């Protein structure tokens, strides 16, 4: 069954400066907790030597805060609503 566009959740693509998705997932789980991580509906993708994480649009600020609070060297390069916009 195909959902209407209005019924689907809005997603944001976040380009991270880290190349290891397991390390990124550990950082986000540590700061957001299991419930916060589940609300974000995360999906990891690779884009060259960078990691792209697809999250719910309401959780972008939580992901930003998790990056800032982390002691690891992780930062957000760009946030976009489409993959094409992220590659520019």
PyMOL Python script that loads the backbone (N, CA, C, O; Angstrom):
from pymol import cmd

cmd.read_pdbstr("""\
ATOM      1  N   UNK A   1       0.844  -1.168   0.000  1.00  0.00           N
ATOM      2  CA  UNK A   1       0.000   0.000   0.000  1.00  0.00           C
ATOM      3  C   UNK A   1       0.893   1.236   0.000  1.00  0.00           C
ATOM      4  O   UNK A   1       1.805   1.359   0.818  1.00  0.00           O
ATOM      5  N   UNK A   2       0.622   2.129  -0.910  1.00  0.00           N
ATOM      6  CA  UNK A   2       1.413   3.337  -1.027  1.00  0.00           C
ATOM      7  C   UNK A   2       0.746   4.472  -0.252  1.00  0.00           C
ATOM      8  O   UNK A   2      -0.463   4.683  -0.344  1.00  0.00           O
ATOM      9  N   UNK A   3       1.569   5.199   0.516  1.00  0.00           N
ATOM     10  CA  UNK A   3       1.045   6.318   1.299  1.00  0.00           C
ATOM     11  C   UNK A   3       1.047   7.598   0.481  1.00  0.00           C
ATOM     12  O   UNK A   3       1.879   7.792  -0.405  1.00  0.00           O
ATOM     13  N   UNK A   4       0.101   8.461   0.798  1.00  0.00           N
ATOM     14  CA  UNK A   4       0.096   9.779   0.190  1.00  0.00           C
ATOM     15  C   UNK A   4       1.278  10.574   0.729  1.00  0.00           C
ATOM     16  O   UNK A   4       1.798  10.272   1.803  1.00  0.00           O
ATOM     17  N   UNK A   5       1.692  11.566  -0.001  1.00  0.00           N
ATOM     18  CA  UNK A   5       2.807  12.398   0.429  1.00  0.00           C
ATOM     19  C   UNK A   5       2.491  13.119   1.733  1.00  0.00           C
ATOM     20  O   UNK A   5       3.386  13.358   2.544  1.00  0.00           O
ATOM     21  N   UNK A   6       1.241  13.463   1.937  1.00  0.00           N
ATOM     22  CA  UNK A   6       0.862  14.168   3.161  1.00  0.00           C
ATOM     23  C   UNK A   6       0.882  13.249   4.385  1.00  0.00           C
ATOM     24  O   UNK A   6       0.955  13.728   5.517  1.00  0.00           O
ATOM     25  N   UNK A   7       0.818  11.950   4.167  1.00  0.00           N
ATOM     26  CA  UNK A   7       0.812  10.996   5.277  1.00  0.00           C
ATOM     27  C   UNK A   7       2.219  10.568   5.685  1.00  0.00           C
ATOM     28  O   UNK A   7       2.419  10.041   6.779  1.00  0.00           O
ATOM     29  N   UNK A   8       3.184  10.793   4.809  1.00  0.00           N
ATOM     30  CA  UNK A   8       4.564  10.422   5.119  1.00  0.00           C
ATOM     31  C   UNK A   8       5.213  11.485   5.991  1.00  0.00           C
ATOM     32  O   UNK A   8       4.852  12.661   5.933  1.00  0.00           O
ATOM     33  N   UNK A   9       6.166  11.059   6.790  1.00  0.00           N
ATOM     34  CA  UNK A   9       6.891  11.999   7.629  1.00  0.00           C
ATOM     35  C   UNK A   9       7.910  12.785   6.832  1.00  0.00           C
ATOM     36  O   UNK A   9       8.409  12.306   5.814  1.00  0.00           O
ATOM     37  N   UNK A  10       8.225  13.993   7.287  1.00  0.00           N
ATOM     38  CA  UNK A  10       9.226  14.813   6.614  1.00  0.00           C
ATOM     39  C   UNK A  10      10.602  14.389   7.104  1.00  0.00           C
ATOM     40  O   UNK A  10      10.809  14.178   8.299  1.00  0.00           O
ATOM     41  N   UNK A  11      11.533  14.268   6.175  1.00  0.00           N
ATOM     42  CA  UNK A  11      12.876  13.823   6.505  1.00  0.00           C
ATOM     43  C   UNK A  11      13.879  14.915   6.197  1.00  0.00           C
ATOM     44  O   UNK A  11      13.647  15.770   5.342  1.00  0.00           O
ATOM     45  N   UNK A  12      14.991  14.877   6.900  1.00  0.00           N
ATOM     46  CA  UNK A  12      16.119  15.762   6.627  1.00  0.00           C
ATOM     47  C   UNK A  12      17.359  14.909   6.491  1.00  0.00           C
ATOM     48  O   UNK A  12      17.538  13.933   7.221  1.00  0.00           O
ATOM     49  N   UNK A  13      18.208  15.276   5.562  1.00  0.00           N
ATOM     50  CA  UNK A  13      19.467  14.601   5.322  1.00  0.00           C
ATOM     51  C   UNK A  13      20.571  15.432   5.957  1.00  0.00           C
ATOM     52  O   UNK A  13      20.707  16.618   5.656  1.00  0.00           O
ATOM     53  N   UNK A  14      21.363  14.815   6.838  1.00  0.00           N
ATOM     54  CA  UNK A  14      22.416  15.517   7.556  1.00  0.00           C
ATOM     55  C   UNK A  14      23.752  14.911   7.165  1.00  0.00           C
ATOM     56  O   UNK A  14      23.977  13.713   7.341  1.00  0.00           O
ATOM     57  N   UNK A  15      24.643  15.749   6.630  1.00  0.00           N
ATOM     58  CA  UNK A  15      25.982  15.316   6.241  1.00  0.00           C
ATOM     59  C   UNK A  15      26.913  15.537   7.423  1.00  0.00           C
ATOM     60  O   UNK A  15      27.084  16.662   7.891  1.00  0.00           O
ATOM     61  N   UNK A  16      27.515  14.451   7.901  1.00  0.00           N
ATOM     62  CA  UNK A  16      28.405  14.503   9.055  1.00  0.00           C
ATOM     63  C   UNK A  16      29.855  14.464   8.617  1.00  0.00           C
ATOM     64  O   UNK A  16      30.171  13.971   7.534  1.00  0.00           O
ATOM     65  N   UNK A  17      30.736  14.983   9.457  1.00  0.00           N
ATOM     66  CA  UNK A  17      32.152  15.028   9.138  1.00  0.00           C
ATOM     67  C   UNK A  17      32.885  13.759   9.559  1.00  0.00           C
ATOM     68  O   UNK A  17      34.107  13.688   9.428  1.00  0.00           O
ATOM     69  N   UNK A  18      32.186  12.787  10.046  1.00  0.00           N
ATOM     70  CA  UNK A  18      32.795  11.551  10.530  1.00  0.00           C
ATOM     71  C   UNK A  18      32.586  10.455   9.481  1.00  0.00           C
ATOM     72  O   UNK A  18      31.570  10.453   8.786  1.00  0.00           O
ATOM     73  N   UNK A  19      33.534   9.528   9.362  1.00  0.00           N
ATOM     74  CA  UNK A  19      33.446   8.494   8.341  1.00  0.00           C
ATOM     75  C   UNK A  19      32.943   7.162   8.887  1.00  0.00           C
ATOM     76  O   UNK A  19      32.599   6.277   8.104  1.00  0.00           O
ATOM     77  N   UNK A  20      32.892   6.996  10.192  1.00  0.00           N
ATOM     78  CA  UNK A  20      32.512   5.727  10.809  1.00  0.00           C
ATOM     79  C   UNK A  20      31.092   5.828  11.352  1.00  0.00           C
ATOM     80  O   UNK A  20      30.840   6.564  12.305  1.00  0.00           O
ATOM     81  N   UNK A  21      30.164   5.088  10.747  1.00  0.00           N
ATOM     82  CA  UNK A  21      28.766   5.206  11.160  1.00  0.00           C
ATOM     83  C   UNK A  21      28.509   4.559  12.515  1.00  0.00           C
ATOM     84  O   UNK A  21      27.614   5.001  13.236  1.00  0.00           O
ATOM     85  N   UNK A  22      29.270   3.519  12.888  1.00  0.00           N
ATOM     86  CA  UNK A  22      29.100   2.909  14.200  1.00  0.00           C
ATOM     87  C   UNK A  22      29.477   3.885  15.312  1.00  0.00           C
ATOM     88  O   UNK A  22      28.818   3.951  16.350  1.00  0.00           O
ATOM     89  N   UNK A  23      30.548   4.641  15.074  1.00  0.00           N
ATOM     90  CA  UNK A  23      30.986   5.638  16.043  1.00  0.00           C
ATOM     91  C   UNK A  23      29.943   6.750  16.176  1.00  0.00           C
ATOM     92  O   UNK A  23      29.662   7.212  17.282  1.00  0.00           O
ATOM     93  N   UNK A  24      29.374   7.173  15.056  1.00  0.00           N
ATOM     94  CA  UNK A  24      28.339   8.212  15.066  1.00  0.00           C
ATOM     95  C   UNK A  24      27.097   7.723  15.797  1.00  0.00           C
ATOM     96  O   UNK A  24      26.503   8.464  16.581  1.00  0.00           O
ATOM     97  N   UNK A  25      26.702   6.482  15.545  1.00  0.00           N
ATOM     98  CA  UNK A  25      25.523   5.932  16.208  1.00  0.00           C
ATOM     99  C   UNK A  25      25.741   5.839  17.717  1.00  0.00           C
ATOM    100  O   UNK A  25      24.824   6.100  18.496  1.00  0.00           O
ATOM    101  N   UNK A  26      26.938   5.471  18.125  1.00  0.00           N
ATOM    102  CA  UNK A  26      27.253   5.398  19.554  1.00  0.00           C
ATOM    103  C   UNK A  26      27.156   6.778  20.212  1.00  0.00           C
ATOM    104  O   UNK A  26      26.647   6.908  21.326  1.00  0.00           O
ATOM    105  N   UNK A  27      27.643   7.794  19.520  1.00  0.00           N
ATOM    106  CA  UNK A  27      27.581   9.167  20.042  1.00  0.00           C
ATOM    107  C   UNK A  27      26.133   9.607  20.216  1.00  0.00           C
ATOM    108  O   UNK A  27      25.781  10.180  21.247  1.00  0.00           O
ATOM    109  N   UNK A  28      25.293   9.348  19.221  1.00  0.00           N
ATOM    110  CA  UNK A  28      23.900   9.776  19.286  1.00  0.00           C
ATOM    111  C   UNK A  28      23.111   8.995  20.335  1.00  0.00           C
ATOM    112  O   UNK A  28      22.278   9.569  21.035  1.00  0.00           O
ATOM    113  N   UNK A  29      23.365   7.701  20.447  1.00  0.00           N
ATOM    114  CA  UNK A  29      22.684   6.906  21.465  1.00  0.00           C
ATOM    115  C   UNK A  29      23.071   7.353  22.860  1.00  0.00           C
ATOM    116  O   UNK A  29      22.239   7.366  23.767  1.00  0.00           O
ATOM    117  N   UNK A  30      24.329   7.718  23.033  1.00  0.00           N
ATOM    118  CA  UNK A  30      24.814   8.157  24.334  1.00  0.00           C
ATOM    119  C   UNK A  30      24.146   9.456  24.781  1.00  0.00           C
ATOM    120  O   UNK A  30      23.805   9.609  25.954  1.00  0.00           O
ATOM    121  N   UNK A  31      23.963  10.375  23.862  1.00  0.00           N
ATOM    122  CA  UNK A  31      23.418  11.675  24.249  1.00  0.00           C
ATOM    123  C   UNK A  31      21.887  11.745  24.161  1.00  0.00           C
ATOM    124  O   UNK A  31      21.264  12.405  24.992  1.00  0.00           O
ATOM    125  N   UNK A  32      21.280  11.093  23.195  1.00  0.00           N
ATOM    126  CA  UNK A  32      19.823  11.160  23.033  1.00  0.00           C
ATOM    127  C   UNK A  32      19.086  10.084  23.812  1.00  0.00           C
ATOM    128  O   UNK A  32      17.925  10.267  24.177  1.00  0.00           O
ATOM    129  N   UNK A  33      19.737   8.982  24.065  1.00  0.00           N
ATOM    130  CA  UNK A  33      19.078   7.857  24.703  1.00  0.00           C
ATOM    131  C   UNK A  33      18.331   7.032  23.668  1.00  0.00           C
ATOM    132  O   UNK A  33      18.202   7.430  22.510  1.00  0.00           O
ATOM    133  N   UNK A  34      17.855   5.904  24.092  1.00  0.00           N
ATOM    134  CA  UNK A  34      17.172   4.987  23.175  1.00  0.00           C
ATOM    135  C   UNK A  34      15.865   5.566  22.664  1.00  0.00           C
ATOM    136  O   UNK A  34      15.547   5.428  21.483  1.00  0.00           O
ATOM    137  N   UNK A  35      15.111   6.205  23.529  1.00  0.00           N
ATOM    138  CA  UNK A  35      13.816   6.753  23.122  1.00  0.00           C
ATOM    139  C   UNK A  35      13.971   7.915  22.147  1.00  0.00           C
ATOM    140  O   UNK A  35      13.244   7.992  21.156  1.00  0.00           O
ATOM    141  N   UNK A  36      14.906   8.815  22.415  1.00  0.00           N
ATOM    142  CA  UNK A  36      15.152   9.936  21.515  1.00  0.00           C
ATOM    143  C   UNK A  36      15.678   9.486  20.163  1.00  0.00           C
ATOM    144  O   UNK A  36      15.334  10.054  19.127  1.00  0.00           O
ATOM    145  N   UNK A  37      16.518   8.456  20.186  1.00  0.00           N
ATOM    146  CA  UNK A  37      17.066   7.913  18.949  1.00  0.00           C
ATOM    147  C   UNK A  37      15.967   7.241  18.137  1.00  0.00           C
ATOM    148  O   UNK A  37      15.967   7.322  16.908  1.00  0.00           O
ATOM    149  N   UNK A  38      15.027   6.576  18.812  1.00  0.00           N
ATOM    150  CA  UNK A  38      13.920   5.920  18.117  1.00  0.00           C
ATOM    151  C   UNK A  38      12.967   6.948  17.508  1.00  0.00           C
ATOM    152  O   UNK A  38      12.414   6.709  16.435  1.00  0.00           O
ATOM    153  N   UNK A  39      12.766   8.081  18.171  1.00  0.00           N
ATOM    154  CA  UNK A  39      11.888   9.130  17.641  1.00  0.00           C
ATOM    155  C   UNK A  39      12.460   9.762  16.377  1.00  0.00           C
ATOM    156  O   UNK A  39      11.713  10.266  15.539  1.00  0.00           O
ATOM    157  N   UNK A  40      13.775   9.736  16.239  1.00  0.00           N
ATOM    158  CA  UNK A  40      14.421  10.349  15.077  1.00  0.00           C
ATOM    159  C   UNK A  40      14.280   9.496  13.812  1.00  0.00           C
ATOM    160  O   UNK A  40      14.481  10.003  12.708  1.00  0.00           O
ATOM    161  N   UNK A  41      13.938   8.213  13.952  1.00  0.00           N
ATOM    162  CA  UNK A  41      13.839   7.291  12.819  1.00  0.00           C
ATOM    163  C   UNK A  41      15.100   7.358  11.950  1.00  0.00           C
ATOM    164  O   UNK A  41      15.012   7.719  10.777  1.00  0.00           O
ATOM    165  N   UNK A  42      16.269   7.017  12.502  1.00  0.00           N
ATOM    166  CA  UNK A  42      17.525   7.201  11.769  1.00  0.00           C
ATOM    167  C   UNK A  42      17.746   6.172  10.672  1.00  0.00           C
ATOM    168  O   UNK A  42      17.311   5.024  10.767  1.00  0.00           O
ATOM    169  N   UNK A  43      18.430   6.612   9.638  1.00  0.00           N
ATOM    170  CA  UNK A  43      18.864   5.754   8.549  1.00  0.00           C
ATOM    171  C   UNK A  43      20.212   6.283   8.085  1.00  0.00           C
ATOM    172  O   UNK A  43      20.337   7.463   7.757  1.00  0.00           O
ATOM    173  N   UNK A  44      21.219   5.422   8.055  1.00  0.00           N
ATOM    174  CA  UNK A  44      22.557   5.834   7.665  1.00  0.00           C
ATOM    175  C   UNK A  44      22.813   5.528   6.202  1.00  0.00           C
ATOM    176  O   UNK A  44      22.378   4.502   5.677  1.00  0.00           O
ATOM    177  N   UNK A  45      23.532   6.442   5.549  1.00  0.00           N
ATOM    178  CA  UNK A  45      23.951   6.272   4.157  1.00  0.00           C
ATOM    179  C   UNK A  45      25.394   6.736   4.045  1.00  0.00           C
ATOM    180  O   UNK A  45      25.844   7.565   4.835  1.00  0.00           O
ATOM    181  N   UNK A  46      26.119   6.206   3.071  1.00  0.00           N
ATOM    182  CA  UNK A  46      27.487   6.651   2.824  1.00  0.00           C
ATOM    183  C   UNK A  46      27.515   7.549   1.601  1.00  0.00           C
ATOM    184  O   UNK A  46      26.845   7.276   0.606  1.00  0.00           O
ATOM    185  N   UNK A  47      28.281   8.608   1.677  1.00  0.00           N
ATOM    186  CA  UNK A  47      28.457   9.547   0.572  1.00  0.00           C
ATOM    187  C   UNK A  47      29.945   9.838   0.483  1.00  0.00           C
ATOM    188  O   UNK A  47      30.440  10.787   1.091  1.00  0.00           O
ATOM    189  N   UNK A  48      30.658   9.011  -0.281  1.00  0.00           N
ATOM    190  CA  UNK A  48      32.112   9.142  -0.342  1.00  0.00           C
ATOM    191  C   UNK A  48      32.718   8.713   0.977  1.00  0.00           C
ATOM    192  O   UNK A  48      32.447   7.610   1.451  1.00  0.00           O
ATOM    193  N   UNK A  49      33.532   9.565   1.579  1.00  0.00           N
ATOM    194  CA  UNK A  49      34.133   9.241   2.872  1.00  0.00           C
ATOM    195  C   UNK A  49      33.389   9.911   4.019  1.00  0.00           C
ATOM    196  O   UNK A  49      33.918   9.997   5.127  1.00  0.00           O
ATOM    197  N   UNK A  50      32.190  10.381   3.777  1.00  0.00           N
ATOM    198  CA  UNK A  50      31.357  11.015   4.796  1.00  0.00           C
ATOM    199  C   UNK A  50      30.140  10.136   5.069  1.00  0.00           C
ATOM    200  O   UNK A  50      29.809   9.248   4.282  1.00  0.00           O
ATOM    201  N   UNK A  51      29.488  10.393   6.182  1.00  0.00           N
ATOM    202  CA  UNK A  51      28.276   9.666   6.557  1.00  0.00           C
ATOM    203  C   UNK A  51      27.090  10.620   6.467  1.00  0.00           C
ATOM    204  O   UNK A  51      27.155  11.758   6.931  1.00  0.00           O
ATOM    205  N   UNK A  52      26.010  10.140   5.864  1.00  0.00           N
ATOM    206  CA  UNK A  52      24.763  10.889   5.791  1.00  0.00           C
ATOM    207  C   UNK A  52      23.761  10.158   6.669  1.00  0.00           C
ATOM    208  O   UNK A  52      23.592   8.944   6.563  1.00  0.00           O
ATOM    209  N   UNK A  53      23.105  10.907   7.531  1.00  0.00           N
ATOM    210  CA  UNK A  53      22.067  10.328   8.379  1.00  0.00           C
ATOM    211  C   UNK A  53      20.739  10.976   8.005  1.00  0.00           C
ATOM    212  O   UNK A  53      20.634  12.198   7.902  1.00  0.00           O
ATOM    213  N   UNK A  54      19.730  10.134   7.803  1.00  0.00           N
ATOM    214  CA  UNK A  54      18.389  10.602   7.454  1.00  0.00           C
ATOM    215  C   UNK A  54      17.554  10.528   8.730  1.00  0.00           C
ATOM    216  O   UNK A  54      17.407   9.457   9.318  1.00  0.00           O
ATOM    217  N   UNK A  55      17.007  11.667   9.156  1.00  0.00           N
ATOM    218  CA  UNK A  55      16.228  11.718  10.398  1.00  0.00           C
ATOM    219  C   UNK A  55      14.920  12.463  10.169  1.00  0.00           C
ATOM    220  O   UNK A  55      14.740  13.135   9.153  1.00  0.00           O
ATOM    221  N   UNK A  56      14.027  12.333  11.114  1.00  0.00           N
ATOM    222  CA  UNK A  56      12.774  13.075  11.105  1.00  0.00           C
ATOM    223  C   UNK A  56      13.086  14.561  11.257  1.00  0.00           C
ATOM    224  O   UNK A  56      14.012  14.923  11.983  1.00  0.00           O
ATOM    225  N   UNK A  57      12.343  15.412  10.594  1.00  0.00           N
ATOM    226  CA  UNK A  57      12.641  16.847  10.597  1.00  0.00           C
ATOM    227  C   UNK A  57      12.510  17.476  11.978  1.00  0.00           C
ATOM    228  O   UNK A  57      13.158  18.485  12.256  1.00  0.00           O
ATOM    229  N   UNK A  58      11.697  16.908  12.837  1.00  0.00           N
ATOM    230  CA  UNK A  58      11.522  17.457  14.181  1.00  0.00           C
ATOM    231  C   UNK A  58      12.721  17.177  15.086  1.00  0.00           C
ATOM    232  O   UNK A  58      12.862  17.813  16.131  1.00  0.00           O
ATOM    233  N   UNK A  59      13.570  16.255  14.710  1.00  0.00           N
ATOM    234  CA  UNK A  59      14.696  15.841  15.557  1.00  0.00           C
ATOM    235  C   UNK A  59      16.039  16.422  15.116  1.00  0.00           C
ATOM    236  O   UNK A  59      17.074  16.045  15.665  1.00  0.00           O
ATOM    237  N   UNK A  60      16.046  17.310  14.158  1.00  0.00           N
ATOM    238  CA  UNK A  60      17.308  17.878  13.669  1.00  0.00           C
ATOM    239  C   UNK A  60      18.017  18.656  14.771  1.00  0.00           C
ATOM    240  O   UNK A  60      19.238  18.568  14.897  1.00  0.00           O
ATOM    241  N   UNK A  61      17.278  19.410  15.563  1.00  0.00           N
ATOM    242  CA  UNK A  61      17.889  20.166  16.655  1.00  0.00           C
ATOM    243  C   UNK A  61      18.488  19.243  17.711  1.00  0.00           C
ATOM    244  O   UNK A  61      19.521  19.567  18.298  1.00  0.00           O
ATOM    245  N   UNK A  62      17.857  18.104  17.958  1.00  0.00           N
ATOM    246  CA  UNK A  62      18.398  17.142  18.911  1.00  0.00           C
ATOM    247  C   UNK A  62      19.716  16.553  18.410  1.00  0.00           C
ATOM    248  O   UNK A  62      20.646  16.346  19.190  1.00  0.00           O
ATOM    249  N   UNK A  63      19.790  16.288  17.115  1.00  0.00           N
ATOM    250  CA  UNK A  63      21.013  15.754  16.527  1.00  0.00           C
ATOM    251  C   UNK A  63      22.127  16.799  16.588  1.00  0.00           C
ATOM    252  O   UNK A  63      23.278  16.472  16.877  1.00  0.00           O
ATOM    253  N   UNK A  64      21.782  18.046  16.317  1.00  0.00           N
ATOM    254  CA  UNK A  64      22.766  19.137  16.425  1.00  0.00           C
ATOM    255  C   UNK A  64      23.316  19.248  17.842  1.00  0.00           C
ATOM    256  O   UNK A  64      24.520  19.408  18.041  1.00  0.00           O
ATOM    257  N   UNK A  65      22.420  19.162  18.823  1.00  0.00           N
ATOM    258  CA  UNK A  65      22.839  19.249  20.222  1.00  0.00           C
ATOM    259  C   UNK A  65      23.732  18.074  20.601  1.00  0.00           C
ATOM    260  O   UNK A  65      24.699  18.243  21.344  1.00  0.00           O
ATOM    261  N   UNK A  66      23.417  16.891  20.098  1.00  0.00           N
ATOM    262  CA  UNK A  66      24.231  15.718  20.400  1.00  0.00           C
ATOM    263  C   UNK A  66      25.637  15.869  19.828  1.00  0.00           C
ATOM    264  O   UNK A  66      26.611  15.444  20.449  1.00  0.00           O
ATOM    265  N   UNK A  67      25.744  16.472  18.650  1.00  0.00           N
ATOM    266  CA  UNK A  67      27.071  16.704  18.051  1.00  0.00           C
ATOM    267  C   UNK A  67      27.870  17.707  18.864  1.00  0.00           C
ATOM    268  O   UNK A  67      29.077  17.545  19.042  1.00  0.00           O
ATOM    269  N   UNK A  68      27.211  18.731  19.352  1.00  0.00           N
ATOM    270  CA  UNK A  68      27.900  19.760  20.130  1.00  0.00           C
ATOM    271  C   UNK A  68      28.326  19.244  21.497  1.00  0.00           C
ATOM    272  O   UNK A  68      29.389  19.624  21.989  1.00  0.00           O
ATOM    273  N   UNK A  69      27.529  18.396  22.117  1.00  0.00           N
ATOM    274  CA  UNK A  69      27.834  17.882  23.440  1.00  0.00           C
ATOM    275  C   UNK A  69      28.867  16.760  23.436  1.00  0.00           C
ATOM    276  O   UNK A  69      29.422  16.420  24.481  1.00  0.00           O
ATOM    277  N   UNK A  70      29.120  16.195  22.283  1.00  0.00           N
ATOM    278  CA  UNK A  70      30.039  15.071  22.186  1.00  0.00           C
ATOM    279  C   UNK A  70      31.490  15.516  22.372  1.00  0.00           C
ATOM    280  O   UNK A  70      31.890  16.591  21.926  1.00  0.00           O
ATOM    281  N   UNK A  71      32.254  14.674  23.032  1.00  0.00           N
ATOM    282  CA  UNK A  71      33.690  14.947  23.184  1.00  0.00           C
ATOM    283  C   UNK A  71      34.470  14.504  21.950  1.00  0.00           C
ATOM    284  O   UNK A  71      35.637  14.862  21.792  1.00  0.00           O
ATOM    285  N   UNK A  72      33.840  13.735  21.087  1.00  0.00           N
ATOM    286  CA  UNK A  72      34.464  13.287  19.837  1.00  0.00           C
ATOM    287  C   UNK A  72      34.488  14.429  18.822  1.00  0.00           C
ATOM    288  O   UNK A  72      33.788  15.431  18.969  1.00  0.00           O
ATOM    289  N   UNK A  73      35.308  14.252  17.794  1.00  0.00           N
ATOM    290  CA  UNK A  73      35.410  15.260  16.737  1.00  0.00           C
ATOM    291  C   UNK A  73      34.371  14.964  15.661  1.00  0.00           C
ATOM    292  O   UNK A  73      34.681  14.359  14.635  1.00  0.00           O
ATOM    293  N   UNK A  74      33.137  15.396  15.906  1.00  0.00           N
ATOM    294  CA  UNK A  74      32.044  15.198  14.956  1.00  0.00           C
ATOM    295  C   UNK A  74      31.338  16.536  14.773  1.00  0.00           C
ATOM    296  O   UNK A  74      31.074  17.253  15.739  1.00  0.00           O
ATOM    297  N   UNK A  75      31.038  16.859  13.523  1.00  0.00           N
ATOM    298  CA  UNK A  75      30.319  18.098  13.260  1.00  0.00           C
ATOM    299  C   UNK A  75      29.391  17.896  12.066  1.00  0.00           C
ATOM    300  O   UNK A  75      29.563  16.977  11.265  1.00  0.00           O
ATOM    301  N   UNK A  76      28.412  18.776  11.973  1.00  0.00           N
ATOM    302  CA  UNK A  76      27.455  18.741  10.880  1.00  0.00           C
ATOM    303  C   UNK A  76      27.954  19.685   9.792  1.00  0.00           C
ATOM    304  O   UNK A  76      28.177  20.870  10.039  1.00  0.00           O
ATOM    305  N   UNK A  77      28.124  19.153   8.598  1.00  0.00           N
ATOM    306  CA  UNK A  77      28.582  19.961   7.472  1.00  0.00           C
ATOM    307  C   UNK A  77      27.413  20.678   6.820  1.00  0.00           C
ATOM    308  O   UNK A  77      27.491  21.868   6.515  1.00  0.00           O
ATOM    309  N   UNK A  78      26.312  19.931   6.606  1.00  0.00           N
ATOM    310  CA  UNK A  78      25.167  20.519   5.910  1.00  0.00           C
ATOM    311  C   UNK A  78      23.898  19.740   6.234  1.00  0.00           C
ATOM    312  O   UNK A  78      23.943  18.532   6.467  1.00  0.00           O
ATOM    313  N   UNK A  79      22.765  20.442   6.246  1.00  0.00           N
ATOM    314  CA  UNK A  79      21.451  19.831   6.422  1.00  0.00           C
ATOM    315  C   UNK A  79      20.619  20.212   5.215  1.00  0.00           C
ATOM    316  O   UNK A  79      20.591  21.374   4.810  1.00  0.00           O
ATOM    317  N   UNK A  80      19.937  19.220   4.635  1.00  0.00           N
ATOM    318  CA  UNK A  80      19.146  19.488   3.449  1.00  0.00           C
ATOM    319  C   UNK A  80      17.878  18.636   3.468  1.00  0.00           C
ATOM    320  O   UNK A  80      17.789  17.641   4.188  1.00  0.00           O
ATOM    321  N   UNK A  81      16.918  19.043   2.676  1.00  0.00           N
ATOM    322  CA  UNK A  81      15.673  18.293   2.546  1.00  0.00           C
ATOM    323  C   UNK A  81      15.740  17.241   1.462  1.00  0.00           C
ATOM    324  O   UNK A  81      14.884  16.359   1.401  1.00  0.00           O
ATOM    325  N   UNK A  82      16.761  17.322   0.589  1.00  0.00           N
ATOM    326  CA  UNK A  82      16.928  16.342  -0.485  1.00  0.00           C
ATOM    327  C   UNK A  82      18.387  15.916  -0.583  1.00  0.00           C
ATOM    328  O   UNK A  82      19.287  16.641  -0.161  1.00  0.00           O
ATOM    329  N   UNK A  83      18.607  14.742  -1.140  1.00  0.00           N
ATOM    330  CA  UNK A  83      19.986  14.287  -1.349  1.00  0.00           C
ATOM    331  C   UNK A  83      20.692  15.117  -2.392  1.00  0.00           C
ATOM    332  O   UNK A  83      21.893  15.364  -2.285  1.00  0.00           O
ATOM    333  N   UNK A  84      19.959  15.550  -3.400  1.00  0.00           N
ATOM    334  CA  UNK A  84      20.553  16.378  -4.446  1.00  0.00           C
ATOM    335  C   UNK A  84      21.059  17.687  -3.879  1.00  0.00           C
ATOM    336  O   UNK A  84      22.137  18.151  -4.250  1.00  0.00           O
ATOM    337  N   UNK A  85      20.297  18.285  -2.986  1.00  0.00           N
ATOM    338  CA  UNK A  85      20.720  19.526  -2.345  1.00  0.00           C
ATOM    339  C   UNK A  85      21.900  19.330  -1.418  1.00  0.00           C
ATOM    340  O   UNK A  85      22.684  20.253  -1.197  1.00  0.00           O
ATOM    341  N   UNK A  86      22.030  18.130  -0.876  1.00  0.00           N
ATOM    342  CA  UNK A  86      23.127  17.833   0.027  1.00  0.00           C
ATOM    343  C   UNK A  86      24.438  17.673  -0.727  1.00  0.00           C
ATOM    344  O   UNK A  86      25.501  17.976  -0.186  1.00  0.00           O
ATOM    345  N   UNK A  87      24.380  17.202  -1.968  1.00  0.00           N
ATOM    346  CA  UNK A  87      25.593  16.964  -2.757  1.00  0.00           C
ATOM    347  C   UNK A  87      26.202  18.247  -3.305  1.00  0.00           C
ATOM    348  O   UNK A  87      27.374  18.257  -3.680  1.00  0.00           O
ATOM    349  N   UNK A  88      25.432  19.324  -3.357  1.00  0.00           N
ATOM    350  CA  UNK A  88      25.952  20.575  -3.907  1.00  0.00           C
ATOM    351  C   UNK A  88      27.060  21.142  -3.074  1.00  0.00           C
ATOM    352  O   UNK A  88      27.605  22.195  -3.405  1.00  0.00           O
TER     353      UNK A  88
END
""", "prot")
cmd.dss("prot")
cmd.show_as("cartoon", "prot")
cmd.util.cbc("prot")
cmd.orient("prot")
